[in-house]
Amino acid sequence: MIFHCEFSSERGPNLLRFLRNRDRNANKDNYPALFYPELYLLEGGYKVFYEAQKEFCDPQNYTPMLHRDYADDLKHFRAKSKSWAGEKGDKGARPGFRPLKF
């Protein structure tokens, strides 16, 4: 499985670590077994890959994350991302979730 984001500097590596940690936890009784033994991070991110291997990309154009045509979308989803991560309000609570009670 190959992880990437535009530059493979934040989102891609974070998601790769998240999946690896989940995989390790799921297989803690069977160490070193993993469901996903081969996880890779695209060096330089999609931007570098596109510049070097354009023929493998579909569509055949590259739009940077910070492109002015998508500034409103980026602003919207960055705000959503912060609220999903619990950066607003109570740091210990997860928005939209409540503890299970038995």
C-alpha positions in Angstrom: 0.0 0.0 0.0 1.4 3.4 -1.0 0.6 6.5 1.0 1.1 10.0 -0.3 -0.1 13.6 -0.1 1.0 16.5 -2.2 4.5 16.5 -0.7 4.4 13.4 1.5 5.4 15.5 4.5 2.4 15.5 6.8 -0.9 13.8 5.8 0.7 10.8 4.0 3.2 10.0 6.8 0.6 10.5 9.5 -1.9 8.1 7.9 0.8 5.5 7.3 1.8 5.6 11.0 -1.8 5.5 12.0 -2.4 2.3 9.9 0.8 0.7 11.1 -0.1 1.3 14.7 -3.6 -0.1 14.2 -2.1 -3.1 12.5 0.4 -3.7 15.3 -2.3 -3.5 17.9 -4.6 -5.9 16.0 -1.7 -8.4 15.8 -0.1 -7.8 19.1 -0.6 -11.5 20.1 1.0 -12.6 16.8 4.0 -10.4 16.6 5.6 -9.8 14.1 2.6 -10.8 11.9 0.8 -7.9 10.2 -2.3 -7.6 7.9 -0.3 -4.9 5.9 3.3 -5.9 6.0 4.3 -3.6 3.1 3.5 0.1 3.6 5.3 2.7 1.6 5.5 6.5 1.5 5.8 8.1 -1.9 9.1 10.0 -1.6 8.6 13.7 -2.5 4.8 13.2 -2.7 2.4 13.2 -5.6 4.0 16.5 -6.9 7.4 14.9 -7.5 5.8 11.7 -8.8 3.7 13.6 -11.3 6.7 15.6 -12.5 8.7 12.4 -13.1 6.0 10.0 -14.2 3.2 12.0 -15.8 2.3 9.2 -18.2 1.1 7.1 -15.3 -1.2 9.8 -13.9 -4.9 10.3 -14.8 -5.9 13.0 -15.3 -2.9 14.3 -17.2 -2.8 17.6 -15.2 -1.6 18.6 -11.8 -3.4 21.1 -9.6 -1.6 22.1 -6.4 -3.4 21.9 -3.1 -3.1 25.7 -2.7 -4.5 26.6 -6.1 -6.6 29.7 -5.9 -9.6 28.0 -7.6 -9.9 25.7 -4.6 -9.1 28.2 -1.7 -12.6 28.1 -0.4 -12.7 24.3 -0.4 -9.3 24.1 1.4 -10.5 26.6 4.0 -13.7 24.6 4.6 -12.0 21.3 5.0 -9.2 22.6 7.1 -11.8 23.9 9.5 -13.6 20.5 9.4 -10.3 18.7 10.0 -9.6 20.7 13.1 -13.1 20.1 14.5 -12.9 16.4 13.7 -9.5 16.2 15.5 -11.0 17.9 18.5 -8.9 21.0 18.3 -11.9 23.2 19.2 -13.5 23.0 22.6 -12.8 20.2 25.0 -9.5 18.6 24.0 -10.5 15.3 25.6 -13.8 14.9 23.7 -14.4 13.7 20.2 -17.0 15.8 18.4 -20.0 13.7 17.4 -19.1 10.8 19.7 -20.2 9.9 23.1 -18.9 7.1 25.4 -20.6 3.7 25.3 -22.4 2.8 28.5 -23.2 -0.7 29.5 
